[in-house]
Structures are given as structure tokens and as C-alpha cells.
Amino acid sequence: MTTLVQDTISECALLGSVLIEPDIALPALRMLDPDEFAQARHASLAALLIDMSRRGDAIDPILVAEQVRARGEFVQQLPASYLLSLSGGVVQPRYAAEYAANVRRAARMRQARTTAMDLAQRLDAMADTGEFHNLDELLAHGVDAFAGIPDQLDQAVTTLPPTLDDVMATEVHEQWLIPGLLGRGERVVITGLEGQGKSVMLRQVAACTAAGLHPFTLERVADPARVLHIDLENNLVQSKIGYAMIIPVIDRILQSRSWRSNLRIALRPEGIDLLAADAVWFSRQAAATSPDLIVSGSLYRMALGNPNSEEDARKVVSVLDQVRTRHNATLLLEAHAGHATTGAGARAMRPRGASLWMGWPEVGLGMTRHPDDPGKKRMELAMLEPWRGARVDRDWPEEIRHGNPAHRELPWMPRDAENYYAELSENRRAAA
């Protein structure tokens, strides 16, 4: 049996430092959870010291001993003689942060070992029974458990954040997938009513980005990008029909079919559950393709939990953001609009479900029927209206219309193309 990983000396040194120089050493202790101490009495003393500091109580060995007697909780564990021995040890309070880092490292190792042993036991039990249908769920549990291990303190101890002067002196350049429209690493959510063209819009942007074309002007504006489309609503037939409206237009412009290999499509019309094993599946799809752009939706089909639950939404966001930051990928998602109405009686375009979705993306746009639309079942004229205060300015057209395939147009085009192109040119000149 391997001995328990612990660093008793660092635990004693840190606690002794707090008893000697609380003003210097308490910040280091507060970085830890009392449960991270391997010795039970050290955990009890750490909890008491943290509680006393929060209450504003003065701290030294005698005052702490009085608190122990008054509370009657740790009298056996923390006699006055022991507290005095801690404070009388050869410790240097100015090194309290390093002592805390040692305690955290030992705690991380214990937690990692416990997690690994638990996972190994469960895998052995699964192998014995031959029932492997829950393997992905078990592996997802293991990933979550390891992810829950706290970060090491060494970096926080040794590295200070940059100063204001450092930040201002750093040269930064905005990175684009589509200049002026899609920034690398940002989050865009497009909402609208059911069956009104959101999925068509997402396919159009996905295909054009894979080809390096602007999705509304068809100009060559960027290098072709890797795109992963995780379609949660359409089957194979529906997906082929949808992309068939877009592919010929791009092929004619590029005089090549090679761009098609940049776009990969994972069809899951039954939806996925990012609250469970599909979080691992989603991560693996991204790892396999290393995408620059991830297109998916609708949001309500990403989890089987309560769509109005803020906690479930936070978990889904956590998965999406982890994948997004790992690959520095842009997220383009669609969502159904909620059932609320505006003061004018129109359907509000904020995403259905938890309020978290309102503040999460950099860009949130709602596709609504244009007042000049002829009123058929499917919109022919639409508006793209922001439903949240924009964090960034982007060149999405405000009014769009159905494109004409006979004129080699994409499914959605700017209604007033000439004015839209002029505004783009002006914006590019201003940016230059």
C-alpha cells in the first residue's frame, strides 16, 4: 500500500507562520481550503484561523487557544502546548506562500490518486460484468473529477499580473476569420422563430468561411478556415438539401471543389447532452478537426436538463467555452427565440431558456420578419436586429432577402447590396 501523500512540515510551517505574523501569512492560508490539509488537526486549526480572520479577531497563539477553549470544538486536537510549539518552530512567515503551495501540491496528489483509484475500480467492475454501455459516461465522470482538482499555487505565488503600463504597451492585433464579421475566438448567437431560415444562415456562413469568402458579398477576404458543423436538428437528407443551395455558388466563384474538405459535418438530429457523456464526444469532435469555426444549435438541443436552469446553462457554457478557448475557435450558434413579447406586441428575440444566454455571446442577433415581407409561410425579407448590447461592432447586414439561385446568389443576401458594400468599404478604410 502506497503511503498517503502529505507534507506535514509545510502544513506546520504555514500554520505557525499565521500564528506568528498573521498579517503576512494569512493571505497564503486563505488560498487553501481547510480540507487540503492532510492532518485532521491541521485542517481544524486552518478552519479556525480563517474564521477568526473573517471575523476580524486578533490572532496569536494565546488568543487562538482561548478561542479553542471557548468554542469547545477542538480542545483535544489543539491544546495550547501544541499551538505554542507551532509558533515556536523554525518558520519564516515571509515564505508562507511557498508553504501554501507545498500543501496544495500534496493535496492535489492525494485527490488525483483517489480519483484514479476510484476510476480504476469502476473500470475493473465494468470489465468483470462485460456491460460497457456506460463506458463514455464513466470516462466523462473521470474527466470531470480530474478537472475538479484545484490548480497549483506555484504560478500565483511567483508571478504577478502585468501592470497597467505593461498592458498598454502590449501590441495587439484583432484576429479575423471573416474581416469585420467574425472575430477569432468570439461567440455569436442567432435567434429567431422556428423554420424561418436560421439554419440556412448558419450553413451559408459555415460554407463561406471554409472557402475564405465573405458570406454576404462573396469576396475573397480570408484564407480558407477549418469549420466543424455539429447539426443537432437535421438528418442527412435535410443537410444535403440545405448545402445544395450553397455549394454551386461557391464552386463557380472559386472554380474549385477543394474548399469542401475544410467543412466537416457531424449530424446528431436527436440532440446531445453536454451535461453528461456527450461533453466528451463534443470535445473529441473538436480535437479531431481542430476547427477555426464551430457551428451548432439549437441551444435547447445541447442538454437534456431544464432549459430554464441557470446551473445547467452554466455547465453547458463551461463545455462550450473550454472547447472554444482550447482551439481558439469562433462559436456560431442558433437558438429559438423565447415566447415573451416586446412592448409593441412582437415576439422578443432573446434566446429561449436561462437568462445566462443573454449576456454570454459577444454578438446576439435576432432574425425577424421585415415589415415589407409579403407574409408567406417562410420569410423572404428579414431583419437582423441585436438583442443585446454589442460588445463589439460587426458588419452583419441589417436587412436581408432571399437570394436568387438563377443570379448565382446565396440563400440570404443583403437587401440593399450597393449600400451594404459601401458601408463595408467605409468601415475597412476607417479600420486601416
C-alpha positions in Angstrom: 0.0 0.0 0.0 1.5 3.3 -1.0 1.7 5.8 1.8 -0.6 8.8 1.9 0.9 11.9 0.1 1.3 14.6 2.6 3.6 17.4 3.5 3.3 17.7 7.3 6.3 20.0 7.6 4.8 22.6 5.2 1.4 22.4 7.0 3.1 23.1 10.3 5.2 25.9 8.8 2.2 27.6 7.3 0.0 27.4 10.4 2.9 28.5 12.6 3.6 31.5 10.3 0.0 32.6 10.7 0.3 32.4 14.5 3.5 34.4 14.4 2.7 37.0 11.7 -0.9 36.8 10.7 -0.8 40.0 8.6 1.9 38.5 6.4 0.8 34.8 6.3 -3.0 34.9 6.3 -3.3 35.7 2.6 -1.5 32.5 1.8 -3.7 30.4 4.1 -6.8 31.9 2.6 -5.7 30.5 -0.8 -6.4 27.0 0.6 -9.4 25.0 1.7 -9.0 23.5 5.2 -9.8 20.1 3.6 -6.5 20.3 1.7 -4.6 19.7 4.9 -3.7 16.0 5.4 -3.6 16.1 9.2 -7.0 16.4 10.8 -5.9 18.8 13.5 -4.2 21.0 10.9 -7.4 21.2 9.0 -9.3 22.1 12.2 -6.8 24.8 13.0 -6.8 26.2 9.5 -10.6 26.5 9.5 -10.5 28.2 12.9 -7.8 30.7 11.8 -9.7 31.5 8.6 -12.9 32.0 10.6 -11.2 34.3 13.1 -9.7 36.4 10.3 -13.0 36.8 8.6 -14.5 38.0 11.9 -11.6 40.5 12.3 -10.3 38.8 15.5 -6.7 39.3 16.6 -4.6 36.2 16.1 -1.7 34.9 18.2 -1.1 31.5 20.0 -2.7 32.6 23.2 -5.8 34.2 21.6 -6.3 31.2 19.4 -6.0 28.9 22.4 -8.7 30.9 24.1 -11.0 30.6 21.1 -10.4 26.8 21.1 -11.5 26.6 24.8 -14.4 29.0 24.2 -15.8 27.0 21.3 -15.1 23.6 22.8 -14.7 22.0 19.4 -11.1 21.2 19.0 -9.9 21.1 22.7 -8.4 17.6 22.3 -6.9 18.3 18.9 -5.4 21.7 19.6 -4.1 22.0 23.1 -2.3 25.3 24.0 1.0 23.5 24.2 0.6 22.4 20.6 -0.2 25.9 19.4 2.9 27.2 21.2 5.0 24.5 19.6 3.9 25.5 16.2 4.6 29.2 16.7 8.0 28.3 18.3 9.2 26.3 15.3 11.8 27.5 12.9 9.5 29.1 10.3 9.7 32.2 8.2 6.4 33.9 7.7 7.6 35.6 4.6 7.7 32.2 2.9 4.1 31.4 3.8 3.0 31.5 0.1 5.6 28.8 -0.6 4.4 26.7 2.3 0.8 27.0 1.0 2.0 25.9 -2.5 3.5 22.8 -0.9 0.3 22.0 0.9 -1.7 22.4 -2.3 0.6 20.2 -4.3 0.3 17.4 -1.7 -3.5 17.8 -1.6 -3.7 17.7 -5.4 -1.7 14.5 -5.5 -3.9 12.9 -2.9 -7.1 13.9 -4.8 -5.6 12.7 -8.1 -4.7 9.3 -6.6 -8.1 8.9 -5.0 -9.8 9.8 -8.3 -7.5 7.4 -10.3 -8.1 4.5 -7.9 -11.9 5.1 -8.0 -11.9 5.1 -11.8 -9.7 2.0 -12.0 -12.1 0.1 -9.6 -15.1 1.1 -11.6 -13.4 0.1 -14.9 -12.4 -3.3 -13.4 -16.0 -3.8 -12.3 -17.3 -3.0 -15.8 -14.8 -5.4 -17.3 -15.9 -8.1 -15.0 -19.6 -7.7 -15.9 -19.0 -7.1 -19.6 -21.5 -4.2 -19.5 -19.8 -1.4 -21.4 -22.8 0.7 -22.4 -21.9 3.3 -19.7 -18.2 3.5 -20.6 -18.5 7.0 -22.1 -20.4 8.2 -19.1 -17.8 6.8 -16.7 -15.0 8.3 -18.6 -16.8 11.7 -18.6 -17.2 11.3 -14.8 -13.4 10.7 -14.6 -12.7 13.8 -16.7 -14.9 15.9 -14.6 -13.3 14.6 -11.4 -9.8 15.3 -12.6 -10.9 18.7 -13.8 -12.2 19.4 -10.3 -8.7 19.2 -8.8 -7.7 22.7 -7.8 -4.9 24.4 -9.7 -1.4 24.6 -8.3 -0.5 27.7 -6.4 3.1 28.0 -7.7 2.3 30.3 -10.6 0.1 32.5 -8.4 2.9 32.6 -5.8 5.8 33.5 -8.1 4.2 35.5 -10.9 2.5 38.9 -10.6 -0.1 40.0 -13.1 1.1 42.7 -15.5 0.9 46.4 -14.6 -1.3 48.9 -16.4 1.8 50.1 -18.2 2.6 46.6 -19.3 -0.9 46.1 -20.6 -0.9 49.4 -22.5 2.5 48.7 -24.0 1.4 45.3 -25.4 0.8 45.4 -29.1 -2.4 43.6 -30.0 -4.0 42.9 -33.4 -7.5 41.6 -33.8 -7.6 38.2 -35.5 -10.4 37.6 -38.0 -12.0 34.6 -39.7 -14.1 36.9 -41.8 -12.7 40.5 -41.5 -15.2 42.8 -39.9 -17.7 40.0 -39.4 -16.4 37.0 -37.4 -13.6 37.6 -34.9 -11.5 34.6 -33.9 -12.5 33.1 -30.6 -15.7 35.1 -30.2 -19.3 33.8 -29.7 -22.2 34.7 -31.9 -25.8 33.5 -31.3 -28.5 34.0 -33.9 -32.1 33.6 -32.7 -35.4 33.6 -34.5 -38.7 31.8 -34.8 -38.9 28.2 -35.8 -38.5 27.4 -39.5 -37.6 30.9 -40.6 -34.1 30.5 -42.0 -31.6 30.4 -39.1 -30.2 27.1 -40.1 -29.8 28.3 -43.7 -27.9 31.3 -42.4 -25.6 29.1 -40.4 -24.9 26.8 -43.3 -24.1 29.8 -45.5 -21.7 31.3 -43.0 -20.1 27.9 -42.4 -19.5 27.1 -46.1 -18.2 30.6 -47.0 -15.8 30.6 -44.1 -14.5 27.2 -45.2 -14.0 28.8 -48.6 -12.4 32.0 -47.4 -15.3 34.1 -48.8 -17.4 36.8 -47.2 -20.9 35.2 -46.6 -22.8 38.3 -47.9 -20.5 39.8 -50.6 -18.8 36.6 -51.8 -15.5 38.4 -51.9 -12.3 36.5 -51.2 -11.4 38.0 -47.9 -9.5 35.4 -45.9 -7.7 32.1 -46.0 -10.0 29.1 -46.1 -10.7 28.0 -42.5 -11.5 24.7 -40.9 -15.1 24.5 -40.0 -17.0 22.0 -37.8 -20.8 21.9 -38.2 -22.5 20.0 -35.4 -26.1 19.8 -36.7 -28.5 19.0 -33.9 -31.7 19.3 -35.8 -31.4 18.0 -39.4 -30.8 14.5 -40.7 -28.6 13.5 -43.7 -31.3 14.3 -46.4 -32.1 17.7 -44.9 -28.5 18.6 -44.5 -27.7 17.7 -48.2 -30.7 19.7 -49.4 -29.6 22.7 -47.3 -26.0 22.7 -48.5 -27.0 22.0 -52.1 -28.3 25.6 -52.3 -24.9 27.0 -51.4 -22.2 24.7 -52.9 -22.7 25.6 -56.6 -22.4 29.3 -55.9 -19.1 28.9 -54.1 -17.8 26.3 -56.7 -18.4 28.8 -59.5 -16.6 31.6 -57.8 -13.5 29.5 -56.8 -13.5 27.3 -59.8 -12.5 24.5 -57.5 -14.1 22.0 -55.1 -11.1 21.7 -52.8 -12.7 24.1 -50.2 -15.2 21.4 -49.4 -12.7 19.4 -47.4 -12.4 22.3 -44.9 -16.0 21.8 -43.8 -16.9 18.7 -41.7 -20.4 17.9 -40.6 -21.5 15.8 -37.6 -25.2 15.0 -37.7 -26.9 14.5 -34.4 -30.6 15.3 -35.1 -31.6 13.6 -31.8 -29.6 16.3 -30.0 -26.7 15.9 -27.5 -26.4 16.2 -23.7 -23.4 18.3 -22.7 -24.4 17.7 -19.1 -23.4 14.1 -19.4 -21.2 11.9 -21.7 -21.7 14.0 -24.8 -19.4 16.6 -23.3 -16.6 14.2 -24.0 -18.0 13.4 -27.5 -18.2 17.2 -28.3 -14.6 17.7 -27.1 -13.3 14.8 -29.2 -15.1 16.1 -32.4 -13.3 19.4 -31.9 -10.0 17.7 -31.1 -10.2 15.6 -34.3 -10.9 18.5 -36.6 -9.1 21.4 -34.8 -11.7 23.9 -36.1 -11.4 27.6 -36.6 -15.2 27.9 -36.5 -17.7 25.7 -34.8 -21.3 26.0 -36.0 -24.1 24.3 -34.0 -27.5 24.6 -32.5 -30.1 24.9 -31.5 -29.1 25.7 -27.9 -32.0 23.8 -26.3 -30.9 20.6 -28.0 -27.5 20.7 -26.3 -28.6 19.4 -23.0 -31.4 17.2 -21.5 -31.7 19.3 -18.4 -34.1 22.0 -17.6 -33.7 24.7 -20.3 -34.6 27.4 -17.7 -32.0 26.2 -15.2 -29.2 28.7 -14.7 -27.0 26.0 -13.3 -27.5 23.7 -16.3 -26.8 26.6 -18.6 -23.5 27.4 -16.8 -22.4 23.8 -17.2 -23.2 23.9 -21.0 -21.4 27.2 -21.3 -18.4 25.7 -19.5 -18.1 22.9 -22.0 -18.5 25.3 -25.0 -16.0 27.8 -23.6 -13.4 25.1 -22.8 -13.5 23.8 -26.4 -13.6 27.3 -27.8 -10.6 28.5 -25.9 -8.6 25.3 -26.4 -8.8 25.7 -30.2 -9.1 29.5 -30.3 -12.3 28.8 -32.3 -15.2 31.1 -33.1 -18.6 29.7 -32.0 -21.7 30.4 -34.2 -24.8 29.0 -32.6 -28.5 29.3 -33.3 -31.3 29.4 -30.7 -35.0 29.6 -30.7 -36.5 32.9 -29.5 -38.5 32.8 -26.3 -42.2 33.3 -26.1 -42.1 36.7 -24.4 -43.3 39.8 -26.4 -42.0 43.3 -26.7 -43.9 46.4 -25.7 -45.2 46.6 -29.3 -46.5 43.1 -29.1 -43.8 41.5 -31.3 -42.0 38.3 -30.3 -38.9 39.1 -28.3 -35.7 37.7 -29.9 -33.8 36.9 -26.7 -32.8 33.2 -26.6 -35.3 30.8 -25.0 -34.3 29.4 -21.6 -31.9 30.6 -18.9 -31.1 34.3 -18.7 -27.4 33.5 -18.8 -27.6 33.2 -22.6 -28.4 36.9 -22.8 -25.0 38.0 -21.6 -22.8 35.2 -22.8 -22.1 36.0 -26.5 -20.2 38.9 -27.9 -22.8 39.2 -30.7 -26.5 38.3 -30.4 -28.8 38.8 -33.4 -32.4 38.0 -34.0 -33.9 37.2 -37.4 -37.3 38.8 -37.6 -39.8 39.3 -40.4 -39.3 42.6 -42.2 -42.4 44.9 -42.3 -42.2 44.8 -46.1 -42.2 41.0 -46.2 -45.1 39.6 -48.3 -46.2 37.5 -45.4 -45.8 34.0 -46.8 -45.1 31.0 -44.5 -41.3 31.4 -45.0 -39.8 34.9 -44.7 -38.5 36.4 -47.9 -37.4 39.7 -46.3 -35.9 39.7 -42.8 -34.1 42.0 -40.4 -31.1 41.1 -38.2 -31.6 43.0 -35.0 -29.3 42.9 -32.0 -31.0 41.6 -28.8 -28.1 42.5 -26.5 -25.8 45.5 -26.2 -23.0 44.7 -28.6 -19.5 44.2 -27.0 -18.0 44.6 -30.5 -19.0 46.3 -33.8 -19.6 43.8 -36.6 -20.7 44.2 -40.2 -23.8 42.0 -40.2 -26.4 43.4 -42.7 -29.4 44.9 -41.0 -31.8 43.8 -43.8 -31.6 40.6 -45.8 -33.6 39.0 -48.6 -33.9 35.6 -50.2 -31.2 35.2 -52.9 -31.9 34.2 -56.4 -30.1 31.0 -57.5 -30.5 32.0 -61.2 -28.4 35.0 -60.4 -25.8 32.9 -58.6 -26.8 34.3 -55.2 -26.6 32.7 -51.8 -29.8 31.9 -49.9 -29.6 35.1 -47.8 -28.3 38.4 -49.4 -28.2 42.0 -48.2 -31.4 43.7 -49.2 -29.7 46.8 -50.4 -26.4 45.3 -51.6 -25.0 48.5 -53.0 -25.4 50.4 -49.7 -24.1 47.4 -47.7 -21.0 47.2 -49.9 -20.4 50.9 -49.5 -20.7 50.7 -45.7 -18.2 47.8 -45.7 -15.7 49.8 -47.7 -16.1 52.8 -45.4 -15.6 50.6 -42.3 -12.5 49.0 -43.9 -11.0 52.4 -44.7 -11.6 53.5 -41.1 -10.1 50.4 -39.7 -7.0 50.8 -41.8 
